[in-house]
Every structure is written in C-alpha cells, then in structure tokens.
C-alpha cells in the first residue's frame, strides 16, 4: 500500500474534487468522523463544510491547514468496503488524526479501488497536528496495515504515480520521459495476448507503437518504435526505439509478457469480469456513446478500429479492474467486430469523457484563488480570513475586478532638437 500525502489551504477544492468523483458514479463515501455523512449516500459539500467549520478555531498560524491523503492498495488486492473503511480509520488514528474531522472516500476511476481522506491539520484549539517525520511514520503505518490485512507489500514498487498513469501531453515536452512513465507500468501491470491488444491500451495514453521487421546483414531484425500522438491520434515528435526504454518494453520482453498473460488470464479466469460487464451493457444500449459511457462506469474502455468507410473491423476492451486487454473475438462471436459494426458502424461518436487522472497536487494548484474574506473584520493576520475565503461556496468578484483601469499618462511632446 502506498500513501500519498498532500497538504494545502483549499478545503473546498479538496472536497469538490471528491464530489466530482461521487457525482460521476466513480466514487462514494465510506465513512466519516465528526462530519456529516448522508444516509442516502448523496454528497453535499455545504453540509460537510458546515461541520468542518465548527472545528476551525478563531486563531491559528498554520498556513496550510488542509490534509488530503490517498491510500493506494496494490492493484492485485481485493478488499471489501468495510475493510477499506477500517484501513482508512486505523491509518488516520495511528498518524495522529483520530480525533480530527475527516471524510473517507473510495475512488474507482482509474481501474483500481483506492481511498482519499480529507481532514484538517489544526485542532479545535488552533494547534497544528504533529507532523514530525510524517512521511516516515506514514510508511511504517502502511507496512503495518499490509501485514495486518494480508496485503501485497509496496516494497519494490517505485512510486504511487505508477498506478496513476496519465496520457502523454506533447506540449509539456520531454517526450522520452513521458513515454517511459507510461509504457513501463502498462507493460508490467496489464495482461495482453497480442501486440494489437498492447497497442490498444497504449492508444488510450496518446502513444503509437510501430513494428519494424526486416533483415540486417542477412539476419532477421525485429524492432519497435514508440511515438507520442496528439488528441486526434497524429504522431508528434520523433519516434523512439524501444531499446532506449529497456528490454521489458522491447519485442522479446513483450513476448514473454504475452506468454505469462495468456496463462494468467486462463488460470485466474480474468475474462469473466469483462464478459459479464460487456454483455450486460450491450443489451441495454441504443448508441455507441451510451455503450462507451456505461462501460466506463464499470472500469472498461473500448476501442473500435474503423476503415475509411467507417466500417468497424476491430474491437478491443481494456478492463482496468482486472487490468486485462481482450479483443472482442476472445469474448465470443457475439462480441466480434462484425456484430458491433451492425450496431454502431457508420455512426462513429467521439467519447466525451477524459481518461486523464487528476492529481491532488494539481487540485490544490488549480483551485487556490486570491483570498476574499466575508467581511473586513476578518484580517489575514490571524489566518481566519484566509480559510474562510477558501470555504466560500460561490466565487465573489474581487474588488479589483470592478475598478476602472488606471489611465496612462500622456507623454508630453517636445519640440526642437533633443540631446
């Protein structure tokens, strides 16, 4: 289990981020402490904010009073909601937040279940919760929880970001680093039985894979080229040889992965989850966009390949829950390309949802706004004005927005020779 701790000053932004997941059906509240927990499961920021504000003291000096942590079990761990809740509560108690108000959310938006917990770093007296060696203590706690709940250990796994893969953004540059951060975890975490299935999952993250075959000095040669693509699938930048990324994402490494995947898919019956979900959704959908959206709610992406006439000649399902990639024909004749062409052929609709995972650090960065207090009596000296302005439910116009722009001074024209 990997814990990723973020601190910030925007409580509303942290709650709004989690509300978005709940509203999309990709998350839910598992538990709470000293905070409103709706019986019907419907998330309400206003109710939660009111409860959090009861614990905000009149004076505190902590600049970043918001605590937001994500707890990421290993993708192979399968835990029930009550187990996840217990893990969340025990983690908070051992880290020193057991008496603080907090909310525990479960997210299912990136193909694996993980927790997000939002709390406050100051107690009701304005004293900051002890954060001495917090990250070291957090690691000790997660290792203890791994042993207690018989979870897969996080030792040997590089970073939690491996599990939060984001699509390539060519505008950010350093394509080599971006591509490496995607293909290595994908090749090691996902199960695929053909190069085409591997290409399908790469396309979700704006990467194109090209196979090269030929002869060099009368010897057969096989190679792979990775390229970044834009949102429309057009290649961007120079293609990169697989050798610069390591053997695991080269031809030989991927063939070994495909052999192991074939055995694991059969032994673990990983096809069952995908087949059940696709079968249920297929029966109740009237359009391709509806089909995509409902599968996405089940943690499955679908890729249809079309020719120039719009005919579907290939269908691939990427199941992020079991991390299994399956061509439609592997599920059965009823899920072949011809069947889906009869249903959706010639009616291509672009999916509206984004597969990019929002990082918590981006949430804090993007949602912090200049503070505007409710009234002038709350000065920023005591820290109260800052957090009250952050808790505002509706944006207010900053006073500077209504002020006329200062007039520029007209330059005095000088006549005659200037020295």
Buried (B, 14 or more C-beta within 10 A) or exposed (E): BBBBBBBBBBBBBBBBBBBBBBEEEBBBBBBBBBBBBEEEEEBBBEBBBEBBEEBBBEEBEBEBBBBBBBBBBBBEBEBEEEBBBBBBBBBBBBBBBEBBBBBBBBBBBBBBBBBBBBBBBBBBEBEBBEBEEBEEBBBEBBBBBBEEBEBEEBEEBEEBBBBBBBBBBBEEEEBBEBBBBBBBBBBEBBBBBBBBBBBBBBBBBBBBBEEEEEEEEEEEEEBBBBBBBEEEEEBBBEBBEBEEBEEBBBBEBBEEBBEEBBEBBEEEEBBEBBBEBBEEBBEEBEEBBEBBBBBBBBBBBBBBBBEEEEEBEBBBBBBBBBBBBBBBBBBEEEBBBBBBBEBBBEEEEEBEBEBBBBBBEEBBEEBEBEBBBEEEEBEEEBBBBBBBBBBBEEEEEEEEEEEEEEEEEEEEEEEEEEE
